[in-house]
């Protein structure tokens, strides 16, 4: 089983975004050394909790500090950008780092302020066709525009032979339909919609049709929030930061920050602290947490039920050292082969 990481650029309490970005690059170096397959960087705007605003910048920076691990976006929010700009940007990253770049595409609203700030034409409310955005991006990368299309005959970078791996990220059945219909990789955000993960991923496999975009068979990643401690009690304590962040999010919105585990323990209600971190009565949790044995059992059941080819983990552990240790313990759990 391949293991990967999606990094949010988590800003630790009493630190700055500059510190968080340095932590993200350190994470990429350590992930490569631990044996993880890929690291993706998120796109979040006007966020006080995460410093990863533009994944392309972190991909380029991490490429200079690593040598083998794959690097990508989790995800570029296609509803805000020109498909040509996205395709050319990632093809250039591929030219700089051959065979290591992933283009993960998604969509999300950042709220009215962010959506308006990222919209070029503000004369009217913009309705973006997500399927068309993704298809046009793929057509630029693979040169598959119809013969009568105005973009035909204008290759992006004809001397660059490699093309980034392309992935669609989603948390609903609509994403699985689109990824399967286009014939590209699919990543399901199980930490957003745990109850829908297994069904959507099975549907993607059953419906997959090659579309000429570099993939002949389905390729699926399950993304899960995972916190591993030295033992069960430590794991349950550390995941308090994630629970505390989502509790703050409900109260404060975009102004919320990630609390330390100790502060979260004081802020959370008893019911919030008791939110399950293992599969209970067949229901997947939002957060998987505990000691190595407990976490492994939960993740193996999720992998079996979803049919995932690869597991991608994120966490909201406040302390960067604890965050790295959680990833290292996870690498040990699944016996990853450390990079030379």
LINQUI-V171780 format. One record per helix or strand of 3 or more residues. SS is the DSSP state (h for helix, s for strand). FROM is the first residue (numbers start at 1). TO is the last residue. Records with the same first field share a line. If there is no record, write none. Layout:
# LINQUI-V171780
SS->FROM-TO / FROM-TO
This chain:
# LINQUI-V171780
s->2-7 / 38-41 / 70-73 / 101-106 / 165-170 / 185-189 / 220-228 / 287-290 / 310-314
h->17-34 / 55-63 / 78-80 / 83-96 / 112-117 / 130-142 / 173-182 / 194-207 / 232-238 / 240-255 / 261-267 / 270-273 / 292-306 / 320-333
